[in-house]
């Protein structure tokens, strides 16, 4: 176990139980991702990071309600 993980776990022990369960769920999700056969390529990771930056910066473009309605109609829904 790394020193960083050991230090964080020691601090997490002081958190309320509900918050500890949330931290545990994050670790379980990471574990499931590690076991997954599906992994993002470096390009896909870069694209996700780019979109996350746009969302944080407020520059992301979102589909309008009309565009979404047309999309769902095209999908037969």
Wavefront OBJ file of the C-alpha trace (Angstrom):
o trace
v 0.000 0.000 0.000
v 1.342 3.424 -0.887
v 1.968 6.067 1.753
v -0.581 8.368 0.107
v -3.332 5.736 0.270
v -2.399 4.800 3.830
v -2.568 8.478 4.906
v -5.935 9.042 3.224
v -7.436 5.896 4.703
v -6.322 6.998 8.152
v -8.122 10.332 7.698
v -11.214 8.655 6.233
v -11.522 6.587 9.429
v -12.511 9.833 11.173
v -15.315 10.639 8.730
v -19.002 9.935 9.483
v -20.083 6.417 8.496
v -22.208 7.627 5.577
v -19.215 9.472 4.114
v -17.001 6.404 4.657
v -19.510 4.315 2.700
v -19.363 6.851 -0.134
v -15.550 6.603 -0.181
v -15.770 2.819 -0.179
v -18.181 2.929 -3.138
v -15.703 5.028 -5.118
v -13.020 2.408 -4.478
v -15.417 -0.403 -5.425
v -16.231 1.427 -8.666
v -12.519 1.777 -9.433
v -12.044 -1.910 -8.726
v -14.885 -2.811 -11.105
v -13.380 -0.597 -13.801
v -10.022 -2.319 -13.370
v -11.675 -5.709 -13.868
v -13.633 -4.526 -16.906
v -12.686 -5.720 -20.360
v -13.577 -2.281 -21.693
v -10.999 0.478 -21.418
v -10.867 3.933 -22.946
v -8.113 4.730 -25.397
v -5.769 7.642 -24.706
v -7.710 9.662 -27.287
v -11.035 8.888 -25.611
v -9.640 9.878 -22.217
v -8.385 13.157 -23.674
v -11.837 13.821 -25.175
v -13.565 13.176 -21.843
v -11.108 15.515 -20.100
v -11.701 18.190 -22.761
v -15.460 17.997 -22.289
v -15.100 18.090 -18.491
v -13.031 21.284 -18.818
v -15.702 22.824 -21.043
v -18.422 21.954 -18.529
v -16.388 23.472 -15.680
v -15.582 26.581 -17.730
v -19.183 26.999 -18.849
v -18.236 26.745 -22.527
v -19.811 23.336 -23.214
v -22.518 23.255 -25.884
v -25.660 21.367 -24.937
v -28.384 20.052 -27.210
v -31.620 22.027 -27.153
v -34.899 20.407 -26.139
v -35.893 20.405 -29.800
v -32.668 18.682 -30.840
v -33.136 16.042 -28.150
v -36.749 15.457 -29.164
v -35.636 14.956 -32.772
v -32.900 12.577 -31.639
v -35.281 10.433 -29.565
v -37.803 10.418 -32.409
v -35.083 9.228 -34.791
v -34.308 6.434 -32.283
v -37.960 5.429 -32.291
v -38.588 6.565 -28.738
l 1 2 3 4 5 6 7 8 9 10 11 12 13 14 15 16 17 18 19 20 21 22 23 24 25 26 27 28 29 30 31 32 33 34 35 36 37 38 39 40 41 42 43 44 45 46 47 48 49 50 51 52 53 54 55 56 57 58 59 60 61 62 63 64 65 66 67 68 69 70 71 72 73 74 75 76 77
